[in-house]
Amino acid sequence: MTNFLRFVQVFALGTWVGSIIYLSFVVAPGVFGLLANRDQAGSVVGLVLGRLHHLGVIAAVIYLVAGSGIGRSFKALVQPAALCVILMLALTIVSQRVVTSRLAGLRTEMGSVDATPRDNSLRVEFDKLHQVSVQLEIATLLAGIAALYLTVRR
């Protein structure tokens, strides 16, 4: 049973980390390179990012439940790999509930991000939040790589 639960952990975490990499290095650049309208490309990436965040929450829960099953207690949740996954979960929730939702609101207020001058206060806030969003995804990815390593090294 332990081998199966360990597989479940690696599969859930690997799917999440792989999805972050795929979105960041394949989907986003591809969409922005393919679509002529950057606002449409941003909407597509925003949609995919939202779905990635939902996948991440599900993967985190699966990982943590499987870890609790392996350790037969909730003490498994204070192991370094589990703490990395909990950090990933927290970063993902903040990104989705706070940053991404505010970016969507700003996008609606501006109508077009590209057509809004860079010195416009809405655009300035949008650009700052976009950087925060990117930093949150990078931190989530790095924590995920660490968690994956710590999980498979056992």
C-alpha positions, 0 to 999 in steps of 0.5 A: 500500500505504501508504494501505491500511496507514494506513486499517488504522491509523485503522480499528483505532484509531477502533474502539477509541476509539469503543468506549471512548466508546460503553461510557462514555457509552451502555452503562454509564449505560444498563445502570445506568439500566435494571436495578433491581439495581446488582450485575447492572448492574456484572456486565454492564458488567464483562463488556463492559469485559473484551471491550473490553479484548480488542478494544483489545489486538487493535486495538493490535497491528493498529495497530502492525503496520500502522505498522511496515509503513508505515515498513518498520521498527520505528522507526515504533514510536517515533513519537508516535502509536505511543507513544500506542498503546503507552501505551493498550495498557499501560494496558489490560493493567494495567486488565484483568489487575490492576484488573478481576481484583481488582474481580471477586474483591472482588465475589465476596467481598462477594456484593453490592457494594450490600449491603456497607456503605461502611465495610467494608474490602472495599467501601473497596478496591472503591470505590478500585479502581473509581476507578482503573479509571475513571481508567485508562479516561479515560487510555486514551481521552485517549491514543487521541484523541491517537493518532488525531489524530497518525495522521490529521494526517500 
